[in-house]
Amino acid sequence: MKMIIKEAEMRKDQEGALLGKTVFELEGHKKGYEITFFSKKGKEWDYSLHFHAESGDEEEFLLADAYLEQNDDAFDMLLDAALDTLSE
């Protein structure tokens, strides 16, 4: 599935935890998505997927979520896009 990254950002909070997001589109899906990332030490990541600008089709959302769960390369691409914006 073709994925287009629209924007990304990552920052450290006051305690050093990493907080970020990546906005992206998936080929054939009507609405864009935003995935948010959180990690206390930058090794294990919690994430949340949601529609970016406005709600869309629930079935497409579930397909997008399953795609990211099953495809480590796609997830890593979104995470790396956010990490690449981190200023030290």
Number of C-alpha atoms within 10 A of each C-alpha: 8 8 13 12 16 13 14 22 20 22 18 16 10 7 8 12 13 19 22 21 23 24 23 19 19 16 11 10 14 11 18 21 25 21 21 22 21 19 16 15 11 12 6 9 14 10 14 11 18 17 18 16 11 9 12 16 11 10 9 15 19 11 12 18 17 11 14 15 11 10 11 11 10 16 14 12 14 25 22 15 20 23 21 11 14 15 9 5
